Amino acid sequence: PLRGQHDPVNSGAAENHSFGEVLQILWTRPSFIHLALGAGLNAFCGYATANWTASFMIRTHNMPTGELGTYLAFTIGLGGAFGVFGGGLLADKLSARDKRWYAWLPSICGFIIVPFMVAVYLVDSAYMALAMSIVPSLLFQVYLGNTIATTHALVGAKMRATASAILFLILNIIGLGGGPWVVGVLSDYLSSNLGTE
């Protein structure tokens, strides 16, 4: 179907908008600012974990790279895909009663993740650490589909692609740009107190 034919008449779906116009529209909506910052912080943790888990498991538990790579491909790769898809489906069902579930569900998943992530870094067994990482691998990405869908709901149909680009720019500057780097800097800084492994 043609884009925008199901949107409200006054949604601006028929007009083309520049990057600056879409950015200005989004920046006047506190819901988008909070959404983008929350998604960026989630991505900060997710990218940091994804980038440093392999090094941690090799250095701390002496895991062979082939075995570890296979496990991480299934948990981070497939788990992340299930998290995005399943989180979107569940939020769609829950939001029939209350649209705030698009924000509540990722928030709840974020709180559920915390004890599992703490356990990953504190348990003595490599396989127990990997088992503890299954839940975070599934739940880390629940925010993504919900964030994109909510961002699209804030703008007209012809602004959605640009709105997605702006969202991912913010998300990646905070998440991909900051997460792995901060963990690396902290690892170097704390290695004299916490060991070199």
C-alpha angles and dihedrals in degrees: 000000000000114000114260099015090119095044123101114272094246096047094103090243094140096054129081115230131198124235090255093052093050091046090051092049092049093045091057090058113081089196090064094046092052091043094050094046092047091049090047092053091048089050089047090061095038096051092043091052094044092049098045105033093085092051091047094050093047095046098039103033101023092232118176111249095233094055093042093047092053092050094046092048090058098041102038097030104038094026090054092049091050090047094054094044098038093043091054093048093048093047091050090054094045094044091062085080098034128005090212089079087083087070100028096056096057089044093053090047089052091056092046090054096057102078091044092052092049089051092051090063098039106045119097099221122078092213093049089051090051091047090051090053094061095081094049090046090057097041103039092079099044089098095060104072091039093051094049093046092049092048090052090051090058095060141041123271096262091051097054099089092049091044089053090050091052091047092051092046090057093040094051097043090054098032110032095025097046111024104064092035095052092048090050092050092047091047091054093044095048098040093093091058101032101036135263098269 
